[in-house]
């Protein structure tokens, strides 16, 4: 996977304050169709960059190509500058714009952009409208604009805390806890913004690609690396998380070209943010943890009141996020959160199995041996179809019966024994 130079934890933006009108398209094909008929639509170019780029007029445009094209058409949109900074900067207006320069340009156009303040702080801070801002000051300004901004809280925690809205957060743990709440809030808002046309199948297809499909092994490897970079917390965690978001968003857009790309972006956002969440010191990466991260967005979307009111979709047996799907009783995966309760449960289970084994051995040893079954009397019309001596013996037994050999009902009941010796 290519290493992208970036520091945030959010994917490309379509929701800046200067760019808050409804989206023109919800997938790459929508944007391509729009640009085929309106090739000078700056917003459509910007959104195509968000969806990973695509082929327009027989030419392929990368995400950076799309953002540069959008800026050529309308350089007054702060979101385009922000997106260009997120993907490493680029050349436009006759000069090269670095990441920092892109974020400074975005803030010059929209100083209320919390995302841009967070990114500017991550690259070391800088001058905005004639005033220098330190990294800590950038994060504090981002949190003044958006008190739930997860990235700014995380970055502030990496620098030991700070002052937000007159309140002091003096420990990293306080900041990381606020970052976790911010992540959850943003995910809920993004899920609520999805159109009614989104179906459970869209989430299922993304989960299948990431957990079962051809992308599975590479995805697991990269998420394992991210998990280890984030525990304990580090600046590399944010950098790698951003690179993973952009890269896998493009891969999913390529594999699932007809699916709403916003669904892929939200699922990946849930994965990255869940793996970046502070964990117990004894938590290890496992398939179960990865599945939980991949399925988190789908589970929350399915529980929403709007979704429950309109859910008519049939049950899909191949959905890796279906909690009712059969699971293995035993697993070789390491347990997550192996605490005192986990060890006590294992000890109780082992003790129960041992007691059951001893009881079974005792019963088998003390049980009396079974007697052989008694041979049932035969009538003269019930001829045994056997061979040799057995046949002759059976005939002799029939001949030895008394003339009134027909058995009464009581005799039949006493003679036909199901349990020997009774």
Kinemage of the C-alpha trace (Angstrom):
@kinemage 1
@onewidth
@group {chain A} dominant
@subgroup {mainchain}
@vectorlist {calphas} color= white
{ca unk a 1} P 0.000 0.000 0.000
{ca unk a 2} L 1.401 3.420 -0.874
{ca unk a 3} L 2.295 5.624 2.069
{ca unk a 4} L 0.372 8.864 1.876
{ca unk a 5} L 1.729 11.893 3.703
{ca unk a 6} L -1.129 12.979 5.904
{ca unk a 7} L -1.923 13.406 9.562
{ca unk a 8} L -5.638 13.547 10.195
{ca unk a 9} L -8.146 10.809 10.837
{ca unk a 10} L -10.931 12.013 8.548
{ca unk a 11} L -11.487 11.211 4.904
{ca unk a 12} L -11.831 13.887 2.243
{ca unk a 13} L -14.480 16.382 3.129
{ca unk a 14} L -17.811 17.114 1.520
{ca unk a 15} L -19.253 18.916 4.527
{ca unk a 16} L -17.300 22.131 5.066
{ca unk a 17} L -19.225 25.207 6.058
{ca unk a 18} L -18.376 26.805 2.734
{ca unk a 19} L -19.577 23.726 0.894
{ca unk a 20} L -22.659 22.686 2.792
{ca unk a 21} L -25.247 22.317 0.025
{ca unk a 22} L -26.556 18.817 -0.755
{ca unk a 23} L -24.229 16.417 -2.526
{ca unk a 24} L -24.509 16.211 -6.298
{ca unk a 25} L -23.777 12.474 -6.425
{ca unk a 26} L -23.628 9.542 -4.044
{ca unk a 27} L -21.250 7.315 -5.986
{ca unk a 28} L -18.489 7.428 -8.574
{ca unk a 29} L -20.831 6.583 -11.505
{ca unk a 30} L -23.133 9.457 -10.476
{ca unk a 31} L -20.232 11.907 -10.592
{ca unk a 32} L -18.986 10.559 -13.930
{ca unk a 33} L -22.465 10.885 -15.450
{ca unk a 34} L -22.725 14.432 -14.120
{ca unk a 35} L -19.346 15.400 -15.580
{ca unk a 36} L -20.105 13.842 -18.965
{ca unk a 37} L -22.920 16.355 -19.338
{ca unk a 38} L -21.398 19.196 -17.247
{ca unk a 39} L -17.596 18.979 -17.654
{ca unk a 40} L -17.038 22.364 -15.975
{ca unk a 41} L -18.950 21.609 -12.790
{ca unk a 42} L -16.366 22.282 -10.049
{ca unk a 43} L -18.394 20.598 -7.313
{ca unk a 44} L -18.782 17.418 -9.344
{ca unk a 45} L -15.014 17.303 -9.845
{ca unk a 46} L -14.469 17.796 -6.119
{ca unk a 47} L -16.871 14.994 -5.277
{ca unk a 48} L -15.333 12.650 -7.829
{ca unk a 49} L -12.031 13.203 -6.023
{ca unk a 50} L -13.743 12.214 -2.777
{ca unk a 51} L -14.904 8.965 -4.404
{ca unk a 52} L -11.411 8.039 -5.544
{ca unk a 53} L -11.371 9.535 -9.015
{ca unk a 54} L -12.574 7.908 -12.223
{ca unk a 55} L -12.664 7.906 -16.005
{ca unk a 56} L -14.212 10.961 -17.643
{ca unk a 57} L -14.151 11.337 -21.425
{ca unk a 58} L -11.852 8.286 -21.845
{ca unk a 59} L -9.267 9.804 -19.477
{ca unk a 60} L -8.556 8.586 -15.973
{ca unk a 61} L -8.449 11.211 -13.213
{ca unk a 62} L -6.852 10.415 -9.836
{ca unk a 63} L -8.241 12.003 -6.653
{ca unk a 64} L -5.540 14.669 -6.827
{ca unk a 65} L -6.312 15.328 -10.519
{ca unk a 66} L -9.969 15.831 -9.607
{ca unk a 67} L -9.232 18.295 -6.799
{ca unk a 68} L -6.811 20.245 -9.001
{ca unk a 69} L -9.417 20.376 -11.745
{ca unk a 70} L -12.004 21.626 -9.233
{ca unk a 71} L -9.621 24.364 -8.077
{ca unk a 72} L -8.949 25.451 -11.647
{ca unk a 73} L -12.681 25.924 -12.109
{ca unk a 74} L -13.408 27.514 -8.704
{ca unk a 75} L -10.517 28.305 -6.310
{ca unk a 76} L -12.871 29.990 -3.834
{ca unk a 77} L -14.144 26.727 -2.275
{ca unk a 78} L -12.300 25.964 0.961
{ca unk a 79} L -13.177 22.250 0.792
{ca unk a 80} L -11.151 21.829 -2.418
{ca unk a 81} L -8.038 23.291 -0.763
{ca unk a 82} L -8.561 21.164 2.316
{ca unk a 83} L -8.895 17.994 0.219
{ca unk a 84} L -5.783 18.839 -1.786
{ca unk a 85} L -3.874 19.250 1.468
{ca unk a 86} L -5.126 15.917 2.791
{ca unk a 87} L -3.789 14.079 -0.271
{ca unk a 88} L -0.376 15.727 -0.111
{ca unk a 89} L -0.704 19.061 -1.895
{ca unk a 90} L -0.182 19.801 -5.585
{ca unk a 91} L 0.564 22.348 -8.284
{ca unk a 92} L -2.094 24.880 -9.179
{ca unk a 93} L -2.251 28.585 -10.052
{ca unk a 94} L 1.291 28.299 -11.367
{ca unk a 95} L 2.893 27.208 -8.064
{ca unk a 96} L 3.279 24.212 -5.773
{ca unk a 97} L 1.099 24.150 -2.657
{ca unk a 98} L 2.349 22.008 0.227
{ca unk a 99} L 0.003 20.417 2.721
{ca unk a 100} L 0.452 23.343 5.103
{ca unk a 101} L -0.078 25.886 2.341
{ca unk a 102} L -3.320 24.149 1.324
{ca unk a 103} L -4.684 24.232 4.859
{ca unk a 104} L -3.654 27.862 5.256
{ca unk a 105} L -5.431 28.713 2.012
{ca unk a 106} L -8.543 26.820 3.176
{ca unk a 107} L -8.571 28.731 6.477
{ca unk a 108} L -8.041 32.007 4.666
{ca unk a 109} L -11.300 31.305 2.843
{ca unk a 110} L -13.139 29.777 5.811
{ca unk a 111} L -11.612 30.435 9.267
{ca unk a 112} L -14.450 28.454 10.883
{ca unk a 113} L -13.308 25.162 9.353
{ca unk a 114} L -12.478 22.953 12.357
{ca unk a 115} L -11.041 20.195 10.145
{ca unk a 116} L -8.544 22.559 8.543
{ca unk a 117} L -7.445 23.910 11.944
{ca unk a 118} L -6.826 20.368 13.156
{ca unk a 119} L -4.812 19.490 10.048
{ca unk a 120} L -2.794 22.706 10.252
{ca unk a 121} L -1.891 21.863 13.837
{ca unk a 122} L -0.869 18.338 12.793
{ca unk a 123} L 1.655 19.721 10.282
{ca unk a 124} L 3.190 22.093 12.816
{ca unk a 125} L 0.874 25.107 12.812
{ca unk a 126} L 1.353 28.245 10.720
{ca unk a 127} L 0.240 31.745 9.817
{ca unk a 128} L -3.433 32.413 9.095
{ca unk a 129} L -4.552 35.926 8.159
{ca unk a 130} L -1.344 37.468 9.444
{ca unk a 131} L -1.229 35.661 12.782
{ca unk a 132} L 0.968 32.747 13.804
{ca unk a 133} L -0.674 29.747 15.426
{ca unk a 134} L 1.164 27.011 17.313
{ca unk a 135} L 0.027 23.378 16.953
{ca unk a 136} L -1.632 23.440 20.380
{ca unk a 137} L -3.377 26.692 19.527
{ca unk a 138} L -4.656 25.155 16.255
{ca unk a 139} L -6.169 22.196 18.106
{ca unk a 140} L -7.757 24.450 20.703
{ca unk a 141} L -9.298 26.602 17.956
{ca unk a 142} L -10.625 23.479 16.224
{ca unk a 143} L -12.289 22.420 19.489
{ca unk a 144} L -13.742 25.882 20.055
{ca unk a 145} L -15.452 25.518 16.666
{ca unk a 146} L -16.371 21.857 17.136
{ca unk a 147} L -16.193 20.612 20.742
{ca unk a 148} L -16.687 17.037 19.515
{ca unk a 149} L -13.848 16.991 16.981
{ca unk a 150} L -12.179 13.617 17.591
{ca unk a 151} L -8.965 14.360 15.717
{ca unk a 152} L -8.327 17.600 17.594
{ca unk a 153} L -8.928 15.919 20.967
{ca unk a 154} L -6.549 13.104 20.057
{ca unk a 155} L -3.848 15.511 18.892
{ca unk a 156} L -4.288 17.636 22.006
{ca unk a 157} L -3.871 14.507 24.119
{ca unk a 158} L -0.613 13.688 22.341
{ca unk a 159} L 0.661 17.087 23.480
{ca unk a 160} L -0.331 16.598 27.089
{ca unk a 161} L -3.704 18.356 27.096
{ca unk a 162} L -4.727 21.988 26.967
{ca unk a 163} L -7.393 24.608 27.633
{ca unk a 164} L -10.721 24.233 25.806
{ca unk a 165} L -13.649 26.596 26.362
{ca unk a 166} L -12.158 27.733 29.674
{ca unk a 167} L -11.784 24.183 30.982
{ca unk a 168} L -8.419 22.575 31.537
{ca unk a 169} L -7.721 19.055 30.289
{ca unk a 170} L -4.406 18.307 31.910
{ca unk a 171} L -3.969 14.600 31.105
{ca unk a 172} L -3.862 12.749 27.773
{ca unk a 173} L -6.427 10.247 29.062
{ca unk a 174} L -9.019 12.999 29.454
{ca unk a 175} L -8.458 14.079 25.863
{ca unk a 176} L -8.577 10.503 24.502
{ca unk a 177} L -11.879 9.907 26.297
{ca unk a 178} L -13.337 13.027 24.667
{ca unk a 179} L -11.971 11.852 21.310
{ca unk a 180} L -13.839 8.557 21.681
{ca unk a 181} L -17.129 10.352 22.321
{ca unk a 182} L -16.469 12.613 19.349
{ca unk a 183} L -15.870 9.634 17.074
{ca unk a 184} L -19.168 8.064 18.068
{ca unk a 185} L -21.040 11.305 17.520
{ca unk a 186} L -19.553 11.890 14.076
{ca unk a 187} L -20.344 8.356 12.978
{ca unk a 188} L -23.981 8.778 14.034
{ca unk a 189} L -24.224 12.071 12.142
{ca unk a 190} L -22.718 10.581 8.984
{ca unk a 191} L -25.076 7.606 9.153
{ca unk a 192} L -28.038 9.938 9.561
{ca unk a 193} L -26.944 11.842 6.433
{ca unk a 194} L -27.227 8.766 4.187
{ca unk a 195} L -30.122 8.873 1.693
{ca unk a 196} L -33.105 6.534 2.020
{ca unk a 197} L -31.940 4.678 -1.093
{ca unk a 198} L -29.090 3.064 0.885
{ca unk a 199} L -29.815 -0.614 1.603
{ca unk a 200} L -28.435 -3.206 3.988
{ca unk a 201} L -26.977 -4.934 0.948
{ca unk a 202} L -24.645 -1.941 0.415
{ca unk a 203} L -23.133 -2.406 3.877
{ca unk a 204} L -23.022 -6.185 3.405
{ca unk a 205} L -21.067 -5.901 0.152
{ca unk a 206} L -18.441 -3.689 1.778
{ca unk a 207} L -18.100 -6.070 4.737
{ca unk a 208} L -17.780 -9.069 2.405
{ca unk a 209} L -14.941 -7.426 0.480
{ca unk a 210} L -13.057 -6.477 3.624
{ca unk a 211} L -13.615 -9.648 5.663
{ca unk a 212} L -14.039 -12.428 3.097
{ca unk a 213} L -13.166 -11.182 -0.412
{ca unk a 214} L -9.899 -10.756 -2.260
{ca unk a 215} L -9.009 -7.690 -0.185
{ca unk a 216} L -9.234 -9.617 3.074
{ca unk a 217} L -5.590 -10.599 3.661
{ca unk a 218} L -4.105 -7.217 2.745
{ca unk a 219} L -6.779 -5.395 4.733
{ca unk a 220} L -6.166 -7.496 7.836
{ca unk a 221} L -2.410 -6.964 7.570
{ca unk a 222} L -2.737 -3.189 7.294
{ca unk a 223} L -5.286 -2.969 10.115
{ca unk a 224} L -2.993 -5.038 12.333
{ca unk a 225} L -0.209 -2.532 11.702
{ca unk a 226} L -2.542 0.370 12.466
{ca unk a 227} L -3.674 -1.231 15.733
{ca unk a 228} L -0.101 -1.650 16.935
{ca unk a 229} L 0.767 1.953 15.989
{ca unk a 230} L -2.193 3.220 18.013
{ca unk a 231} L -1.493 1.286 21.226
{ca unk a 232} L 0.008 3.165 22.906
{ca unk a 233} L -1.221 6.378 21.277
{ca unk a 234} L 1.166 8.040 18.840
{ca unk a 235} L 1.273 10.611 16.053
{ca unk a 236} L 2.019 7.756 13.621
{ca unk a 237} L -1.395 6.332 14.527
{ca unk a 238} L -3.130 9.365 13.045
{ca unk a 239} L -0.862 9.487 10.012
{ca unk a 240} L -1.333 5.817 9.216
{ca unk a 241} L -5.076 6.015 9.853
{ca unk a 242} L -5.451 8.758 7.279
{ca unk a 243} L -3.403 6.864 4.713
{ca unk a 244} L -5.471 3.734 5.303
{ca unk a 245} L -8.744 5.656 4.903
{ca unk a 246} L -7.774 7.136 1.553
{ca unk a 247} L -6.214 3.960 0.171
{ca unk a 248} L -8.994 1.523 1.079
{ca unk a 249} L -11.678 3.982 0.024
{ca unk a 250} L -10.138 3.939 -3.444
{ca unk a 251} L -9.864 0.134 -3.445
{ca unk a 252} L -13.514 -0.292 -2.486
{ca unk a 253} L -14.584 2.263 -5.094
{ca unk a 254} L -12.714 0.192 -7.693
{ca unk a 255} L -14.163 -3.149 -6.557
{ca unk a 256} L -17.706 -1.906 -5.846
{ca unk a 257} L -18.159 0.706 -8.534
{ca unk a 258} L -21.960 0.652 -8.369
{ca unk a 259} L -22.202 0.880 -4.580
{ca unk a 260} L -22.739 4.235 -2.807
{ca unk a 261} L -19.219 5.382 -1.969
{ca unk a 262} L -20.468 7.216 1.095
{ca unk a 263} L -21.274 3.801 2.606
{ca unk a 264} L -17.704 2.625 1.997
{ca unk a 265} L -16.326 5.847 3.487
{ca unk a 266} L -18.482 5.545 6.606
{ca unk a 267} L -17.632 1.863 7.128
{ca unk a 268} L -13.925 2.651 6.826
{ca unk a 269} L -14.320 5.595 9.157
{ca unk a 270} L -15.847 3.244 11.716
{ca unk a 271} L -13.009 0.742 11.278
{ca unk a 272} L -10.194 3.277 11.603
{ca unk a 273} L -11.735 5.074 14.541
{ca unk a 274} L -12.583 1.845 16.379
{ca unk a 275} L -9.021 0.566 16.040
{ca unk a 276} L -7.634 3.919 17.180
{ca unk a 277} L -9.814 3.861 20.300
{ca unk a 278} L -7.849 3.422 23.559
{ca unk a 279} L -7.926 -0.226 24.680
{ca unk a 280} L -7.054 -2.160 27.811
{ca unk a 281} L -3.357 -2.975 28.097
{ca unk a 282} L -4.047 -6.701 27.599
{ca unk a 283} L -6.196 -6.270 24.469
{ca unk a 284} L -4.735 -7.909 21.366
{ca unk a 285} L -5.691 -7.650 17.707
{ca unk a 286} L -7.896 -10.512 16.506
{ca unk a 287} L -10.349 -11.423 13.752
{ca unk a 288} L -13.175 -10.807 16.207
{ca unk a 289} L -11.983 -7.289 16.912
{ca unk a 290} L -11.609 -6.559 13.188
{ca unk a 291} L -15.083 -7.928 12.438
{ca unk a 292} L -16.543 -5.790 15.225
{ca unk a 293} L -14.860 -2.708 13.745
{ca unk a 294} L -16.021 -3.445 10.178
{ca unk a 295} L -19.590 -4.160 11.266
{ca unk a 296} L -19.974 -1.278 13.725
{ca unk a 297} L -21.389 1.205 11.192
{ca unk a 298} L -23.823 -1.364 9.760
{ca unk a 299} L -25.041 -2.340 13.216
{ca unk a 300} L -25.719 1.272 14.192
{ca unk a 301} L -27.389 2.037 10.878
{ca unk a 302} L -29.648 -1.032 11.229
{ca unk a 303} L -30.707 0.050 14.732
{ca unk a 304} L -31.756 3.543 13.684
{ca unk a 305} L -35.450 4.327 14.036
{ca unk a 306} L -35.704 5.355 10.392
{ca unk a 307} L -34.199 2.057 9.259
{ca unk a 308} L -36.350 -0.091 11.570
{ca unk a 309} L -39.485 1.575 10.200
{ca unk a 310} L -38.647 0.753 6.579
{ca unk a 311} L -36.663 -2.497 6.841
{ca unk a 312} L -38.259 -5.039 4.490
{ca unk a 313} L -35.034 -6.646 3.283
{ca unk a 314} L -34.885 -10.470 3.342
{ca unk a 315} L -32.375 -12.212 5.550
{ca unk a 316} L -28.968 -12.671 3.888
{ca unk a 317} L -27.160 -15.825 4.968
{ca unk a 318} L -23.781 -14.639 3.630
{ca unk a 319} L -23.704 -11.416 5.645
{ca unk a 320} L -20.504 -11.499 7.760
{ca unk a 321} L -22.032 -8.909 10.078
{ca unk a 322} L -25.181 -10.922 10.803
{ca unk a 323} L -25.141 -11.640 14.540
{ca unk a 324} L -27.526 -14.586 14.065
{ca unk a 325} L -25.133 -16.403 11.726
{ca unk a 326} L -23.714 -19.662 13.128
{ca unk a 327} L -20.398 -19.233 14.861
{ca unk a 328} L -17.736 -21.676 15.997
{ca unk a 329} L -17.888 -22.825 19.604
{ca unk a 330} L -14.108 -22.981 19.813
{ca unk a 331} L -11.677 -20.546 18.225
{ca unk a 332} L -7.917 -20.354 17.997
{ca unk a 333} L -8.094 -16.551 18.061
{ca unk a 334} L -6.701 -14.902 21.202
{ca unk a 335} L -9.378 -13.654 23.530
{ca unk a 336} L -10.041 -9.923 23.703
{ca unk a 337} L -10.031 -8.304 27.128
{ca unk a 338} L -8.642 -11.324 28.945
{ca unk a 339} L -9.249 -10.112 32.477
{ca unk a 340} L -9.853 -11.709 35.872
{ca unk a 341} L -13.414 -12.630 34.921
{ca unk a 342} L -12.181 -14.403 31.794
{ca unk a 343} L -9.706 -16.509 33.789
{ca unk a 344} L -12.309 -17.336 36.462
{ca unk a 345} L -14.792 -18.431 33.787
{ca unk a 346} L -12.209 -20.739 32.211
{ca unk a 347} L -11.418 -22.259 35.640
{ca unk a 348} L -15.116 -22.886 36.369
{ca unk a 349} L -15.635 -24.479 32.960
{ca unk a 350} L -12.631 -26.775 33.458
{ca unk a 351} L -13.845 -27.780 36.940
{ca unk a 352} L -17.329 -28.582 35.633
{ca unk a 353} L -15.952 -30.762 32.840
{ca unk a 354} L -13.707 -32.637 35.308
{ca unk a 355} L -16.588 -33.308 37.714
{ca unk a 356} L -18.771 -34.576 34.854
{ca unk a 357} L -16.007 -36.931 33.698
{ca unk a 358} L -15.503 -38.403 37.206
{ca unk a 359} L -19.266 -38.922 37.612
{ca unk a 360} L -19.504 -40.720 34.273
{ca unk a 361} L -16.602 -43.057 35.155
{ca unk a 362} L -18.202 -43.867 38.533
{ca unk a 363} L -21.549 -44.714 36.922
{ca unk a 364} L -19.954 -46.995 34.348
{ca unk a 365} L -17.891 -48.887 36.954
{ca unk a 366} L -20.761 -49.474 39.398
{ca unk a 367} L -23.381 -50.400 36.800
{ca unk a 368} L -24.246 -54.178 36.876
{ca unk a 369} L -23.528 -56.226 33.771
{ca unk a 370} L -26.484 -56.821 31.496
{ca unk a 371} L -27.924 -60.308 31.304
{ca unk a 372} L -28.428 -61.910 27.941
{ca unk a 373} L -31.846 -61.455 26.455
{ca unk a 374} L -34.308 -64.348 26.948
{ca unk a 375} L -35.490 -66.145 23.875
{ca unk a 376} L -39.149 -65.468 23.189
{ca unk a 377} L -41.509 -68.415 22.698
{ca unk a 378} L -42.674 -69.040 19.122
{ca unk a 379} L -45.966 -70.268 17.689
{ca unk a 380} L -46.327 -72.941 15.073
{ca unk a 381} L -47.257 -70.462 12.349
{ca unk a 382} L -44.300 -68.161 13.047
{ca unk a 383} L -41.608 -70.053 11.198
{ca unk a 384} L -38.100 -68.743 11.565
{ca unk a 385} L -36.415 -68.243 8.222
{ca unk a 386} L -32.977 -69.374 9.325
{ca unk a 387} L -30.444 -71.892 8.102
{ca unk a 388} L -28.983 -75.195 9.386
{ca unk a 389} L -29.208 -76.137 13.034
{ca unk a 390} L -30.800 -72.925 14.084
{ca unk a 391} L -33.675 -73.666 11.707
{ca unk a 392} L -34.107 -77.222 13.034
{ca unk a 393} L -33.924 -76.040 16.635
{ca unk a 394} L -36.614 -73.500 16.029
{ca unk a 395} L -38.903 -76.149 14.496
{ca unk a 396} L -38.285 -78.478 17.470
{ca unk a 397} L -39.271 -75.723 19.898
{ca unk a 398} L -42.500 -75.218 18.009
{ca unk a 399} L -43.335 -78.976 18.126
{ca unk a 400} L -42.751 -79.101 21.874
{ca unk a 401} L -45.400 -76.516 22.552
{ca unk a 402} L -48.623 -77.791 24.140
{ca unk a 403} L -51.693 -78.216 22.025
{ca unk a 404} L -53.115 -75.016 23.445
{ca unk a 405} L -50.001 -73.148 22.528
{ca unk a 406} L -51.767 -69.925 21.627
{ca unk a 407} L -50.765 -67.429 24.317
{ca unk a 408} L -53.225 -65.376 26.248
{ca unk a 409} L -52.775 -61.594 26.351
{ca unk a 410} L -51.477 -61.841 29.915
{ca unk a 411} L -48.926 -64.475 28.889
{ca unk a 412} L -47.773 -62.336 26.000
{ca unk a 413} L -47.242 -59.405 28.353
{ca unk a 414} L -45.273 -61.532 30.819
{ca unk a 415} L -43.161 -63.231 28.176
{ca unk a 416} L -42.143 -60.403 25.846
{ca unk a 417} L -39.564 -58.635 27.935
{ca unk a 418} L -37.936 -55.377 26.905
{ca unk a 419} L -35.583 -55.286 29.876
{ca unk a 420} L -33.848 -58.536 30.924
{ca unk a 421} L -34.270 -59.877 34.397
{ca unk a 422} L -37.537 -58.018 35.141
